[in-house]
């Protein structure tokens, strides 16, 4: 197992390099000049040329990529052309919002998808099975932006049950972990600065920070803001997981050992959850792992619609601004999350199915 994990981690390196090459190349193929976007149409040719020279945009493409790759290996993703802020700092500020939204959407998808799939498989060819599969087909076909707008209109504006946009209501106070527990007085020096930076990063996870600081008003407000975008983003994964759960469980329920378990007089709940679901769960886990990439891709639309201050919305704005370093850093971070989750899914196979052994 250890050898397999090491091999998979090593294999991540060429994958990430390939992603960086594709992202780097495609950004340069987009029409438009970063210098013109940054300085405006009224900038003089001398000003444009000075900007390109200062930012290294006049160098050959391969020189620019090698310079970028050297920075990545040092942990330096460069500075954003638009704000002059370090890209790694922007990631620390925006990544928690995207991760929190993706986890909320995955919670919705796994809960509703698995539950609907199990009931549909157990009551095969029933009215509920038909309704579930029709709902799954609609969920797969429904555009995220359209569903998001409908949810905002109904629950945000018409009924007023949930906030239609943003991440937290203006005026709701949420302290950082450093402010709540005065960590700067407990930790000092270079090591203390790293601890403070890490706690500030954790404080950007509003739900987690609300729980750790016992701020229940902020927790309730953060959860309310999380509901609508999580449902919109999790709609497609919910439908896919429900269909996979149904088909996988139907296949297992027809096996001989299930009939044997029922013949032995075991309770139906034990047969379904203890025997059938345990063996049907392997393809479901695979689909769940693959949906992480779908969630991160869909987060771009969802965050734009719901004014969610995450990485997806940032990428859209920076692509329009031709901000090469910012887009490259964000895409690389998202790719790293996807391949890491896929690694966890692969490793989990051995624990879910004892027959699987990695050599």
Beta strands, then each sheet from edge to edge (+ up, - down):
end
